[in-house]
Amino acid sequence: MDQIRNSIHKMYDETIDLYSQLDQIVKDFNGCQISFDYDIKTPPPLPVKHSLTAIVKESLANVIRHSNASKVVIVLRDHPAIYQLIIQDNGTIMDIQKKELIAAIESKNYESGMGLNNIVERVKGFDGNINFYFDDGFKIFITIPKNKE
């Protein structure tokens, strides 16, 4: 019975297509122009797929809520030891918001932004790294190690 259950779970994991999920999110997004670059040769396991999908959704929601961006770029790449996700917009951030974000990042206290906190927690759940940049908009740079899947 356990073997049958494991086989069914494995088939289910393999049938979830990360590219299709992300492509649909991109197609449904109408907040601004969006560019999507998907270069994954080794599909991640199901929990990583779910997290990457949720991170992209939350990031796009943040673009709509907090940015006046006219363009968003999403890049998902497969490297030998990591999965890399980059989400960048060209919006502007008011100085007060930028100071609050920098303070939250430096203190690692993201409670004022639940979406940002959810993204950080998802990445850390895989022993991944996340960095934020404020050059010409807002950029999230995420790496998730493959050996921690």
Secondary structure, 3 states (H helix, E strand, C coil): CHHHHHHHHHHHHHHCCHHHHHHHHHHHCCCCEEEEEEECCCCCCHHHHHHHHHHHHHHHHHHHHHCCCCEEEEEEEECCCEEEEEEEECCCCCHHHHHHHHHHHHHCCCCCCHHHHHHHHHHHCCCCEEEEECCCCEEEEEEEEHHHC
